[in-house]
Amino acid sequence: MRMSDLRLKEVINICDGKRLGFITDACFDCKTGCILEFIIPGPAHICGFLGRDSEYVIPFGCVEQIGEDFVLIKAVTEECLKKYK
């Protein structure tokens, strides 16, 4: 699977049914080539006009299933939300 294929998949948390958004980036281990984390933009401010100040960083261990249209994760959403510095 290519990264461009992953960007078309929406991430859904199966713990609360919340749709987090679409994968924009991934962190890899340079030595092994394994995916470590998926990066998803955080919630927008006021209809997206004021931008975003956070992102979801989802460890690959939280991924339950990668399907044709969705990536299902099992994680505590608040713990995965990271603020920009």
HELIX and SHEET records of a PDB file:
HELIX    1   1 MET A    3  LEU A    6  1                                   4    
HELIX    2   2 ILE A   46  GLY A   48  5                                   3    
HELIX    3   3 PHE A   60  CYS A   62  5                                   3    
HELIX    4   4 THR A   77  CYS A   80  1                                   4    
SHEET    1   A 4 ARG A  19  PHE A  22  0                                        
SHEET    2   A 4 GLU A  10  ASN A  13 -1                                        
SHEET    3   A 4 PHE A  70  ILE A  73  1                                        
SHEET    4   A 4 VAL A  63  ILE A  66 -1                                        
SHEET    1   B 4 ASP A  25  PHE A  28  0                                        
SHEET    2   B 4 ILE A  35  PRO A  41 -1                                        
SHEET    3   B 4 SER A  54  PRO A  59 -1                                        
SHEET    4   B 4 LEU A  81  LYS A  83 -1                                        
END                                                                             
